[in-house]
Amino acid sequence: AAGIASVVLDHTQFDGREAFDAALMARIDGFAPDLVVLAGFMRILSGEFVRHYQGRLLNIHPSLLPRYKGLHTHRRALEAGDAEHGCSVHFVTEELDGGPLVVQAVVPVLPDDTVQSLAQRVHHQEHQVYPLAVHWFAQGRLRLGEQGALLDDQPLPASGHMIRP
């Protein structure tokens, strides 16, 4: 659609994660991308894959990392009684949801929130912050340094650039 090439690889057709990741790398490298963005990619990537794209691999996660790595983040935030929740864009490292943070968007947790209503508000913010991070990268403003994420050659705080309502 829209003249954008797409490829589908069924991970069940491969003998394990490493074989799938190798095939995925070959397909991605065919496009010679400057940046690889993950969204809704619910598989843990091999160390080889992550190292291959080091500094040009971004992910979005539906929580204010480092809180709630992994799954069911909205439910976990509600169960914990959190006043705030949100989403994070980070560089991908071999640590699950543990790479240097680029940008986070905060949403308030409302008294009558459900998992669905909270997820909807977080999802709206994801559509704001991910394009922002990609734009920074495309402009040459965002990069991964030895000590973490850099924006305009200045270290970002450990929490990344924070956007609050």
Backbone bond lengths (Angstrom), bond angles and torsions (degrees), N, CA, C in turn:
res aa  C-N    CA-C-N  psi(-1)  N-CA   C-N-CA  omega(-1)  CA-C   N-CA-C  phi
1 A - - - 1.457 - - 1.526 109.50 -
2 A 1.292 116.41 147.51 1.469 123.42 176.49 1.520 112.32 56.80
3 G 1.323 117.61 23.09 1.458 120.81 178.46 1.512 114.34 72.56
4 I 1.318 117.00 15.03 1.462 121.27 179.92 1.523 108.58 -98.99
5 A 1.314 115.37 120.75 1.464 119.80 -179.87 1.521 110.04 -65.59
6 S 1.315 115.71 144.68 1.464 119.88 176.23 1.520 109.26 -139.76
7 V 1.315 114.23 154.13 1.458 122.03 -179.50 1.519 107.13 -137.88
8 V 1.315 116.88 140.06 1.457 121.52 175.82 1.519 108.11 -118.11
9 L 1.328 115.29 127.30 1.463 121.11 174.21 1.518 107.79 -120.62
10 D 1.315 117.02 126.15 1.458 122.41 178.78 1.520 108.60 -90.59
11 H 1.323 116.22 110.59 1.468 120.08 -176.13 1.525 112.55 -60.78
12 T 1.326 117.52 -22.87 1.472 119.31 -179.55 1.525 111.98 -71.97
13 Q 1.310 117.15 -11.41 1.463 121.07 179.89 1.527 112.55 -89.29
14 F 1.328 116.72 7.02 1.467 121.03 -177.28 1.521 110.05 -120.65
15 D 1.322 115.08 152.26 1.461 121.61 179.17 1.523 110.24 -85.89
16 G 1.309 116.86 67.95 1.450 120.78 175.31 1.513 114.01 105.44
17 R 1.320 113.10 170.19 1.465 121.80 -175.67 1.518 112.31 -63.30
18 E 1.328 117.91 -43.45 1.467 120.55 -176.65 1.524 111.36 -62.94
19 A 1.338 116.79 -40.92 1.471 120.38 179.22 1.526 110.78 -65.88
20 F 1.333 116.15 -42.69 1.462 119.98 177.75 1.529 110.45 -62.68
21 D 1.333 116.46 -47.22 1.464 119.79 -179.14 1.523 112.04 -62.09
22 A 1.326 117.42 -37.36 1.474 120.73 178.08 1.526 110.16 -63.38
23 A 1.326 116.90 -43.56 1.464 120.45 178.33 1.526 110.69 -66.16
24 L 1.315 116.34 -39.61 1.457 120.77 178.84 1.532 110.84 -64.50
25 M 1.333 116.63 -43.10 1.472 120.03 177.31 1.524 110.95 -60.38
26 A 1.327 116.68 -42.82 1.469 119.94 -179.81 1.524 110.50 -60.80
27 R 1.332 116.52 -42.64 1.467 120.02 179.32 1.530 110.95 -66.88
28 I 1.317 116.73 -45.73 1.465 120.27 -179.50 1.522 110.25 -63.04
29 D 1.326 116.91 -45.75 1.465 120.31 -178.13 1.524 111.99 -61.71
30 G 1.322 117.06 -25.65 1.459 120.73 175.85 1.521 112.79 -60.89
31 F 1.316 116.41 -23.23 1.464 121.55 177.83 1.527 112.39 -92.42
32 A 1.326 118.06 -8.89 1.472 123.78 -178.09 1.529 111.97 49.23
33 P 1.328 117.55 55.45 1.468 119.25 -175.44 1.528 112.87 -75.38
34 D 1.316 114.57 148.53 1.461 120.55 171.17 1.525 110.31 -80.48
35 L 1.331 115.83 -27.80 1.457 122.19 -175.61 1.521 108.99 -145.24
36 V 1.330 115.66 140.30 1.464 122.25 174.08 1.521 106.42 -115.84
37 V 1.329 116.63 124.90 1.462 120.90 -179.63 1.522 109.69 -114.08
38 L 1.312 115.20 135.64 1.458 122.19 179.11 1.525 108.39 -108.04
39 A 1.317 115.98 137.02 1.465 121.02 175.32 1.521 107.30 -150.79
40 G 1.310 116.04 118.54 1.453 119.83 -178.62 1.512 113.14 69.91
41 F 1.301 117.21 17.85 1.467 121.98 179.70 1.519 106.82 -87.27
42 M 1.315 116.26 99.53 1.462 121.78 -168.78 1.524 112.84 -94.65
43 R 1.309 116.63 34.81 1.462 120.94 177.91 1.525 108.41 -122.89
44 I 1.311 115.65 143.56 1.458 120.18 176.17 1.523 107.72 -80.18
45 L 1.315 115.94 126.56 1.462 121.60 -177.96 1.525 110.54 -83.53
46 S 1.318 115.58 147.82 1.466 120.53 178.45 1.530 109.90 -69.39
47 G 1.321 115.40 157.26 1.455 120.66 176.39 1.512 111.70 -58.44
48 E 1.321 116.80 -37.59 1.468 120.34 179.16 1.524 110.98 -61.38
49 F 1.333 117.22 -43.68 1.458 121.60 179.12 1.531 110.19 -61.70
50 V 1.321 115.91 -49.41 1.466 120.76 -177.82 1.529 110.70 -61.54
51 R 1.312 117.42 -44.18 1.476 120.34 179.55 1.527 111.30 -65.37
52 H 1.325 117.08 -36.72 1.467 121.57 -179.19 1.535 111.12 -60.03
53 Y 1.330 116.44 -36.90 1.469 121.07 -177.69 1.532 112.68 -107.69
54 Q 1.316 116.88 19.81 1.462 120.63 -177.55 1.525 110.99 -52.53
55 G 1.320 114.75 130.71 1.458 120.52 179.00 1.510 114.01 83.38
56 R 1.321 117.76 -4.22 1.470 120.58 177.33 1.521 111.49 -139.11
57 L 1.335 114.78 32.59 1.462 121.94 -179.92 1.526 108.09 -131.76
58 L 1.340 115.77 112.96 1.461 121.77 -179.80 1.518 110.23 -113.17
59 N 1.325 115.14 151.68 1.459 122.00 175.96 1.521 108.32 -135.52
60 I 1.323 114.93 152.67 1.463 120.27 171.31 1.513 107.58 -114.55
61 H 1.329 115.36 140.42 1.463 120.62 -176.74 1.527 108.94 -134.07
62 P 1.340 117.58 137.00 1.464 120.57 -175.71 1.529 114.25 -84.28
63 S 1.316 116.28 57.01 1.464 121.58 170.07 1.521 107.72 -161.38
64 L 1.306 114.92 168.81 1.461 120.89 174.04 1.519 107.28 -88.36
65 L 1.315 114.69 86.94 1.461 119.73 -178.51 1.525 109.73 -58.18
66 P 1.309 119.13 143.78 1.464 126.38 16.40 1.531 115.50 -87.22
67 R 1.339 117.77 4.89 1.466 119.08 177.39 1.526 110.31 -70.86
68 Y 1.300 115.42 141.82 1.464 123.81 169.98 1.524 114.22 58.32
69 K 1.308 114.94 54.83 1.464 118.99 169.59 1.522 107.52 -65.41
70 G 1.320 115.89 153.52 1.461 119.15 176.88 1.518 112.66 85.75
71 L 1.323 115.16 -146.11 1.466 122.49 -168.85 1.528 113.14 -96.17
72 H 1.337 114.83 168.85 1.474 124.53 171.29 1.528 112.64 57.87
73 T 1.308 116.22 41.76 1.466 120.26 -173.24 1.526 112.66 -66.76
74 H 1.332 117.92 -39.22 1.465 120.65 -176.75 1.528 110.09 -67.74
75 R 1.307 116.76 -44.03 1.467 121.07 177.46 1.524 110.09 -60.42
76 R 1.314 115.87 -44.10 1.464 120.16 -178.48 1.529 111.53 -64.22
77 A 1.331 117.38 -39.20 1.469 120.55 178.02 1.526 110.66 -64.99
78 L 1.328 116.98 -41.80 1.465 120.27 178.43 1.523 111.14 -66.09
79 E 1.319 116.75 -44.64 1.469 120.41 -179.62 1.524 111.85 -63.11
80 A 1.324 116.98 -31.29 1.466 121.05 179.99 1.529 112.24 -80.24
81 G 1.339 116.77 -10.69 1.458 119.97 -178.08 1.516 113.44 74.02
82 D 1.324 117.13 26.37 1.463 121.16 -178.97 1.528 111.09 -62.20
83 A 1.316 116.25 144.16 1.460 121.87 175.46 1.522 111.23 -84.87
84 E 1.339 116.10 -23.28 1.467 121.39 -179.08 1.522 109.91 -134.20
85 H 1.308 114.00 151.79 1.463 122.15 175.85 1.527 104.73 -145.15
86 G 1.305 118.81 -176.12 1.453 119.05 178.37 1.504 112.22 165.73
87 C 1.324 115.23 -153.52 1.459 121.27 -177.98 1.522 109.45 -140.82
88 S 1.322 114.54 159.63 1.464 121.82 -176.04 1.517 110.41 -136.00
89 V 1.319 116.46 139.50 1.463 122.52 168.11 1.520 106.11 -108.06
90 H 1.333 115.88 131.68 1.464 119.49 -178.03 1.519 110.94 -143.37
91 F 1.327 115.01 154.76 1.454 120.05 169.25 1.524 107.45 -69.52
92 V 1.304 116.56 140.81 1.461 121.17 -178.88 1.522 109.55 -84.74
93 T 1.321 114.74 132.10 1.461 122.78 172.42 1.526 107.15 -125.80
94 E 1.308 116.31 -178.92 1.461 119.60 -179.66 1.524 112.38 -70.45
95 E 1.318 118.14 -16.11 1.465 120.80 176.03 1.526 108.90 -82.98
96 L 1.315 117.58 124.27 1.461 122.36 -178.15 1.528 110.69 -55.09
97 D 1.333 116.22 121.74 1.464 123.17 178.83 1.525 112.02 51.51
98 G 1.333 116.70 32.21 1.450 120.19 -174.60 1.512 115.08 -119.41
99 G 1.323 118.66 6.61 1.459 120.75 -177.88 1.516 112.38 -73.67
100 P 1.335 116.76 166.48 1.463 121.47 -179.30 1.527 111.82 -55.96
101 L 1.323 114.80 132.05 1.460 121.12 -177.38 1.519 110.92 -77.83
102 V 1.331 115.01 141.00 1.461 122.58 178.93 1.521 109.92 -103.79
103 V 1.325 116.24 -54.72 1.466 120.96 -177.64 1.521 108.38 -151.47
104 Q 1.338 115.00 143.99 1.456 121.53 175.09 1.521 108.55 -131.12
105 A 1.329 116.05 143.88 1.460 121.80 174.77 1.520 107.93 -118.03
106 V 1.315 115.67 130.74 1.458 122.71 -176.80 1.527 109.03 -99.82
107 V 1.331 116.09 138.18 1.463 121.77 170.05 1.524 107.58 -126.18
108 P 1.333 117.44 143.17 1.466 118.91 176.66 1.524 109.83 -72.28
109 V 1.311 115.73 147.78 1.461 120.89 171.17 1.523 106.02 -92.41
110 L 1.327 116.20 120.76 1.459 121.70 -176.10 1.527 110.41 -89.76
111 P 1.333 117.04 152.98 1.471 119.68 -177.07 1.528 114.12 -57.15
112 D 1.336 117.29 -32.85 1.468 119.89 -177.71 1.532 112.81 -99.83
113 D 1.321 117.26 15.18 1.466 120.28 -178.91 1.522 111.79 -62.87
114 T 1.320 113.88 143.48 1.457 122.87 168.09 1.521 106.62 -112.37
115 V 1.315 116.23 171.42 1.464 119.19 175.68 1.524 109.50 -55.56
116 Q 1.335 116.57 -42.32 1.465 120.57 -176.78 1.528 112.28 -68.09
117 S 1.328 117.57 -44.16 1.470 119.13 -177.84 1.529 111.18 -67.78
118 L 1.321 116.34 -39.35 1.464 119.80 177.57 1.524 110.47 -66.44
119 A 1.322 116.35 -43.70 1.469 120.66 178.74 1.524 111.03 -59.52
120 Q 1.322 117.08 -38.78 1.465 120.74 -179.02 1.528 110.92 -64.16
121 R 1.328 117.51 -43.16 1.467 120.11 179.74 1.523 111.48 -69.12
122 V 1.322 116.88 -39.20 1.468 120.07 176.73 1.525 109.66 -63.99
123 H 1.325 116.37 -43.20 1.468 120.97 -179.21 1.536 110.58 -59.48
124 H 1.317 116.74 -39.59 1.469 120.11 177.31 1.531 110.30 -59.69
125 Q 1.319 117.17 -42.07 1.463 120.65 179.07 1.528 112.00 -68.46
126 E 1.329 116.51 -33.71 1.470 119.45 176.37 1.523 110.22 -56.97
127 H 1.334 116.13 -38.09 1.464 120.81 -179.12 1.521 112.20 -71.51
128 Q 1.322 117.53 -12.98 1.461 121.60 175.77 1.530 110.92 -92.04
129 V 1.332 116.28 -47.90 1.466 119.11 -170.33 1.521 113.97 -80.79
130 Y 1.333 117.83 -30.76 1.471 117.66 -179.17 1.521 111.05 -67.74
131 P 1.329 119.20 -48.24 1.471 118.02 175.79 1.530 112.72 -59.55
132 L 1.326 117.37 -33.87 1.462 120.45 177.84 1.526 110.62 -62.44
133 A 1.324 117.35 -47.70 1.470 121.06 179.73 1.526 111.02 -63.18
134 V 1.322 116.92 -42.25 1.468 120.47 178.91 1.528 109.93 -64.07
135 H 1.317 116.77 -40.77 1.470 121.28 177.95 1.526 110.66 -60.78
136 W 1.327 116.83 -46.00 1.467 120.01 177.91 1.517 110.87 -58.49
137 F 1.329 116.02 -43.20 1.466 119.96 -179.69 1.530 110.04 -64.12
138 A 1.332 116.62 -46.47 1.468 121.31 -177.97 1.528 111.57 -62.52
139 Q 1.319 117.05 -31.26 1.465 121.54 178.30 1.526 112.33 -80.00
140 G 1.315 117.32 -5.65 1.456 120.53 -177.07 1.517 113.31 80.24
141 R 1.319 117.11 12.31 1.469 121.46 -178.41 1.523 112.54 -86.90
142 L 1.336 117.33 -27.26 1.464 122.33 -175.96 1.515 109.51 -109.58
143 R 1.333 115.35 132.57 1.458 119.39 174.37 1.517 108.94 -154.18
144 L 1.322 114.49 165.85 1.454 121.16 177.40 1.511 108.55 -97.37
145 G 1.324 116.41 119.85 1.456 121.88 176.59 1.515 110.61 -98.80
146 E 1.308 116.59 179.86 1.466 121.10 -179.04 1.519 112.30 -64.14
147 Q 1.326 117.06 -30.61 1.467 121.00 -177.34 1.523 113.44 -104.04
148 G 1.335 117.94 2.05 1.463 119.58 179.78 1.509 111.76 142.33
149 A 1.325 114.91 -165.08 1.457 121.37 -177.43 1.526 110.41 -75.57
150 L 1.331 115.05 139.43 1.463 122.25 178.17 1.521 108.92 -121.02
151 L 1.317 116.29 134.93 1.454 122.43 173.32 1.518 106.89 -121.38
152 D 1.320 116.40 122.85 1.469 121.95 -175.33 1.526 110.61 54.30
153 D 1.339 115.62 40.62 1.466 124.79 179.20 1.525 113.95 63.52
154 Q 1.321 117.45 14.24 1.465 122.22 176.27 1.526 108.94 -111.46
155 P 1.321 117.74 136.64 1.468 119.58 179.59 1.527 111.07 -61.64
156 L 1.311 115.42 133.14 1.458 119.90 172.43 1.525 108.50 -77.50
157 P 1.327 118.17 151.09 1.462 118.93 174.95 1.529 110.33 -60.73
158 A 1.312 116.54 161.66 1.468 120.54 -179.57 1.523 111.41 -55.68
159 S 1.329 117.34 -29.63 1.467 121.68 179.32 1.522 112.47 -85.21
160 G 1.328 118.15 0.41 1.455 121.25 -176.00 1.525 110.38 75.12
161 H 1.320 115.71 -175.93 1.466 121.52 174.89 1.524 106.54 -72.57
162 M 1.317 117.35 122.86 1.461 121.44 -173.80 1.515 110.42 -100.25
163 I 1.335 116.42 127.96 1.462 122.35 176.46 1.526 107.25 -112.72
164 R 1.326 115.11 121.24 1.470 121.10 -179.71 1.524 109.16 -115.62
165 P 1.334 115.90 153.16 1.485 118.44 179.82 1.522 112.20 -65.57
